[in-house]
Each structure stands twice: as C-alpha cells, then as structure tokens.
Amino acid sequence: MGLEINAVYLSYVVHVLAVAGAVMVLVWNIHFRGGLAWESSNKNLIFNVHPVLMLIGLVIMGGEAIVSYKALPFKKAEKKLIHLILHAIALILGIVGIYMAFKNHNESGLANLYSLHSWIGIGVIVLYGVQWIYGFLVFFYPGGTGDLRKESLPWHVLFGMFVYILAVANSALGFLEKLTFLESSGIDKYGSEAFLVNFTAIIAVLYGTFVLLTALSRAPAEDHHSYSAI
C-alpha cells in the first residue's frame, strides 16, 4: 500500500532539502569550524570532514538513490543503474567519512568507539555495505533467478528502509554529540553556531522523512509496472 500522491512532486521537496542540508553542513564546518583538511596540525580540521561526508554521503546521496528509483520517469534498467551508482557513491563517502573520524582520534590521542553514535555508525556502514553487495549480485550482476529476485525484493526494500532510517537517526545523534562537546568547551548555547547545528540536524530528519514518503508514494505513469527497490 502506498500514498496516493505522485512521487515526482515529493521528490522536489527532497532535492530542496538536500541542497539546504549540504549548504548548512558546509557553512558550519568551513565558516564556524575553520575549514576541512586531509592533513593538518589542527586536528579539528581533519574531523570536520567527517560530518560533511556522512551527511552528504549516507544521508543525502543515499536518499537520492532511494528517490531516483521511484521518481525518475526512466526505464527500469536505467533507474536500476542510477540507483546502484548513487548508493555506491553514498557508501564510499560514508567509509571515507568514518575513516576521517578515526584519523582525527588517532592523531589527537583520543579513544575510538566509546559513544553510542560511533557504535551505531559502524553498524550502519557495515549493513549498508552488505545491502549494496547483495543488491548488486542479485538484482544487477550476475543477477539471481526470477524466483530469488521475487523473494528477495520485499526484504531488500524493508532492510534498505531500516538501514536508511538508522543512518538518518544516527546523523542527528552525531550532531547532538558534537554540539554537546562544543557547548562544554564554551560556545554560546544560544549562539548562531548552536542554532545552525540544531537546524542542520532538523533538516536531515526532514530530508529522511520526505525520502521515505517518496518511496511510499505513487510512481510516475511510465513506471507503473516497476518496483521500488532500496
């Protein structure tokens, strides 16, 4: 059962929120946090890459991958390829983003994997990778039998939704964790940076919500006989 609203219309909201979220996380880490760096004596610049890649990668690119299969008025094979590529980009950005958090901690002499956010983050990236590999092998190449694809599809969709919801929730948890550290270090709890971080987290949650609404909505007329894989 789906929503009786055209997925294309909801996808417009998704794209606007995606741009807003990407701009806000970049403004936060470049303007307020000092910039981004792969190598730097200021280890905070290394960490700044983490929230940028996690939001733009797993949340935004992952969401666009989901929306692309439902809202694009293309043939099934074309949408499947776009869906696969966008998820691959999301996965790669997520892996690099997690690496940058470890890099920052290791070079700063900080402990790793001590928070709920980090535990869930590792779980999300592992599950995301498993989902992508299974989808590639069964639905793309070499491709499973018709019966295997038919039986796998509902679980593929359900598992994909679960992993994506977990990714969005963990991104909000990450913003909260980082803001708590910053406020403990002295930034104004009612200052512009604090408000920006909180609103970025809200945008991420709204984005994820509209991604899921799009996935549950009615596909374009050209796509009535395809399915909504995630």
Disulfide bonds with the S-S distance in Angstrom:
none
